[in-house]
Amino acid sequence: MMNFTHYDDTIPLDLAGLGSGPFNLSLAALLESLPELQVRFFDKKPSFGWHPGLMLPGAHMQTSCLKDLVTAVQPTSRWSFLSFLVEKERFYSFLSTEKMVISRTEFVEYMSWVAENLESLQFGSEIREVSFEKDSFILHTENEKVKAHNLCLGTGKVPYVPDCARAMVGQHCFHASELMTRQPELRNRKVAIIGGGQTGAEVFLNCLREKWGKADQIQWISRRASFEPLDESPFTNEYFTPDYVSRFLSLPEEKKETIVQYQKLASDGITPAYLLEIYRELYDRTYLYQDQINWKLLPDRTLKAMSESSGGFYDLKLTNALSAEDEILSADIVILCTGFQNVLPPYLEPIQPRLNLDEYHRFKLSSSFAVDWEGPDNRRIYAVNAGLHSHGIAEPQLSLTAWRSATIINDLAQREIFSVNQPVSLIDW
Ligand SMILES: Cc1cc2nc3c(=O)[nH]c(=O)nc-3n(C[C@H](O)[C@H](O)[C@H](O)COP(=O)(O)OP(=O)(O)OC[C@H]3O[C@@H](n4cnc5c(N)ncnc54)[C@H](O)[C@@H]3O)c2cc1C
């Protein structure tokens, strides 16, 4: 990796990437095809990591391993998942597993391998501020200022904590994104898991399997009517294609929100195989082993309020949508599996007045992921994982990562470096 202190920052970068999560990592990998461009990606982590606090035992991807960083647009890239398998000498063994969906551990290993080998990544560099002076963006890290002509914002989302839980956050009430770094002691505790998505499911099963000690009681609360599956059926998968994104982009803004809500389970449900694993575990414990772990499955409940009792535990007020009645639960530990949200990155504050945001304070994005802002036409700010409202449900997911990166690169280069033509879809949208 190039040592940053030796970099001549009088020459502006053609593109600075902010964050090196999977989305910008894909951009960095594909940008290797354009060595004439000066690019650099900055990440605050000391080395590559992917949601380390959520790297729960047994966690699997929700997308095919062919939806990697590059394959969809450059299958011959040395940074493909297949290339990784060959280099790690596990190609034949991998085929014998008959897997298309791999463990998150292996996907992280693959992405770390890419990250370790790309020259354009610089870890341990948090971007504190971005300003625009004369004709360049200036990125401020703790020690340096770096000039760039274009940016790609890829600093991800932040954990979402429901309003009623915010004041409770602390040692015994925390967001699941911190779980593996905290390694909480759950022995003899009453645990409440809030959230009925994939993370809630993974936390529930791991609690049941005593990953953090044998809890006294495990209560799994979901707002959804039941513990609902991810819709991975073939026609639903068509939402995750460039063709569908292009159709979605052409829809009136007021329609988009409703459609995204309607499609929620295509991206936010629980993997059906994982649901079956949980169900079978509960069956075995109930009928075969008579295991004494006490659990409660509580769907159709919305967390309305939380308070801390004098005895040191929490009272949770839930509304049961079936009975329309309120229920009170108590818990010693509350794990918030409540997802992530987009916020406007605070480092953009100096240029915020020049951003043309929508009424909800979100970026207005072009079809090529360029942010609408008051600046010279040839100075662009791209944003990834920030366009659910404009590009649809594929946007926060890995499915179109390579295609999105290729679209951005073509726009940046102002010529077709990668073919991003819409492949024929089986559906007439
Ligand atoms: C547990 C989990 C599992 C998922 N599994 C799947 C899946 O199987 N399939 C799928 O399609 N989608 C999945 N997703 C959704 C999506 O793919 C991920 O959220 C993905 O990580 C998004 O990538 P990203 O690059 O936008 O953001 P992130 O992965 O969040 O990366 C952002 C990066 O920016 C860095 N950063 C933040 N602020 C700064 C700063 N100021 N300066 C420098 N660096 C900064 C961070 O250190 C981080 O490395 C999953 C999400 C989660 C949470």
The ligand as a Tripos MOL2 file, in Angstrom:
@<TRIPOS>MOLECULE
LIG
   53    58     1     0     0
SMALL
NO_CHARGES

@<TRIPOS>ATOM
      1 C1        -24.9350   -7.5600    9.0390 C.3       1 LIG1
      2 C2        -25.2890   -7.1660    7.6280 C.ar      1 LIG1
      3 C3        -25.3300   -8.1480    6.6590 C.ar      1 LIG1
      4 C4        -25.6720   -7.8190    5.3510 C.ar      1 LIG1
      5 N1        -25.7200   -8.8130    4.4190 N.ar      1 LIG1
      6 C5        -26.0840   -8.5150    3.1670 C.ar      1 LIG1
      7 C6        -26.1760   -9.5590    2.1800 C.ar      1 LIG1
      8 O1        -25.9700  -10.7280    2.4530 O.2       1 LIG1
      9 N2        -26.5340   -9.2110    0.9130 N.ar      1 LIG1
     10 C7        -26.8000   -7.9140    0.5740 C.ar      1 LIG1
     11 O2        -27.1200   -7.6500   -0.5830 O.2       1 LIG1
     12 N3        -26.7170   -6.9160    1.4730 N.ar      1 LIG1
     13 C8        -26.3780   -7.1880    2.7630 C.ar      1 LIG1
     14 N4        -26.2970   -6.1670    3.6860 N.ar      1 LIG1
     15 C9        -26.6040   -4.7760    3.2440 C.3       1 LIG1
     16 C10       -25.3720   -4.0620    2.6020 C.3       1 LIG1
     17 O3        -24.7640   -4.8810    1.6520 O.3       1 LIG1
     18 C11       -24.3310   -3.6740    3.6300 C.3       1 LIG1
     19 O4        -24.8630   -2.7960    4.5710 O.3       1 LIG1
     20 C12       -23.0440   -3.0490    3.0550 C.3       1 LIG1
     21 O5        -22.0970   -3.0670    4.0890 O.3       1 LIG1
     22 C13       -23.1760   -1.6400    2.5330 C.3       1 LIG1
     23 O6        -21.9040   -1.2480    2.0980 O.3       1 LIG1
     24 P1        -21.3220    0.2380    2.1720 P.3       1 LIG1
     25 O7        -20.0150    0.1880    1.4860 O.co2     1 LIG1
     26 O8        -22.3340    1.1840    1.6700 O.co2     1 LIG1
     27 O9        -21.2210    0.6080    3.7190 O.3       1 LIG1
     28 P2        -20.4130    0.0150    4.9390 P.3       1 LIG1
     29 O10       -20.2030   -1.4440    4.8140 O.co2     1 LIG1
     30 O11       -21.1330    0.4900    6.1600 O.co2     1 LIG1
     31 O12       -18.9940    0.7060    4.8660 O.3       1 LIG1
     32 C14       -18.7900    2.0670    5.1640 C.3       1 LIG1
     33 C15       -17.3270    2.2800    5.4630 C.3       1 LIG1
     34 O13       -17.0970    3.6720    5.6540 O.3       1 LIG1
     35 C16       -16.1810    3.8650    6.7030 C.3       1 LIG1
     36 N5        -16.3810    5.2210    7.2340 N.ar      1 LIG1
     37 C17       -17.4750    5.7130    7.8710 C.ar      1 LIG1
     38 N6        -17.3200    7.0150    8.1460 N.ar      1 LIG1
     39 C18       -16.1010    7.3690    7.6640 C.ar      1 LIG1
     40 C19       -15.3610    8.5770    7.6240 C.ar      1 LIG1
     41 N7        -15.8590    9.7250    8.1210 N.pl3     1 LIG1
     42 N8        -14.1470    8.5620    7.0700 N.ar      1 LIG1
     43 C20       -13.6180    7.4260    6.5450 C.ar      1 LIG1
     44 N9        -14.2800    6.2520    6.5660 N.ar      1 LIG1
     45 C21       -15.4990    6.2240    7.1050 C.ar      1 LIG1
     46 C22       -16.4960    2.7360    7.6840 C.3       1 LIG1
     47 O14       -15.3580    2.4450    8.4810 O.3       1 LIG1
     48 C23       -16.8560    1.5940    6.7340 C.3       1 LIG1
     49 O15       -15.7490    0.7720    6.4440 O.3       1 LIG1
     50 C24       -25.9690   -6.4690    5.0000 C.ar      1 LIG1
     51 C25       -25.9490   -5.4890    6.0050 C.ar      1 LIG1
     52 C26       -25.6260   -5.8440    7.3010 C.ar      1 LIG1
     53 C27       -25.6370   -4.7720    8.3560 C.3       1 LIG1
@<TRIPOS>BOND
     1     1     2 1
     2     2     3 ar
     3     2    52 ar
     4     3     4 ar
     5     4     5 ar
     6     4    50 ar
     7     5     6 ar
     8     6     7 ar
     9     6    13 1
    10     7     8 2
    11     7     9 ar
    12     9    10 ar
    13    10    11 2
    14    10    12 ar
    15    12    13 ar
    16    13    14 ar
    17    14    15 1
    18    14    50 ar
    19    15    16 1
    20    16    17 1
    21    16    18 1
    22    18    19 1
    23    18    20 1
    24    20    21 1
    25    20    22 1
    26    22    23 1
    27    23    24 1
    28    24    25 2
    29    24    26 1
    30    24    27 1
    31    27    28 1
    32    28    29 2
    33    28    30 1
    34    28    31 1
    35    31    32 1
    36    32    33 1
    37    33    34 1
    38    33    48 1
    39    34    35 1
    40    35    36 1
    41    35    46 1
    42    36    37 ar
    43    36    45 ar
    44    37    38 ar
    45    38    39 ar
    46    39    40 ar
    47    39    45 ar
    48    40    41 1
    49    40    42 ar
    50    42    43 ar
    51    43    44 ar
    52    44    45 ar
    53    46    47 1
    54    46    48 1
    55    48    49 1
    56    50    51 ar
    57    51    52 ar
    58    52    53 1
@<TRIPOS>SUBSTRUCTURE
     1 LIG1         1 GROUP 0 **** ****
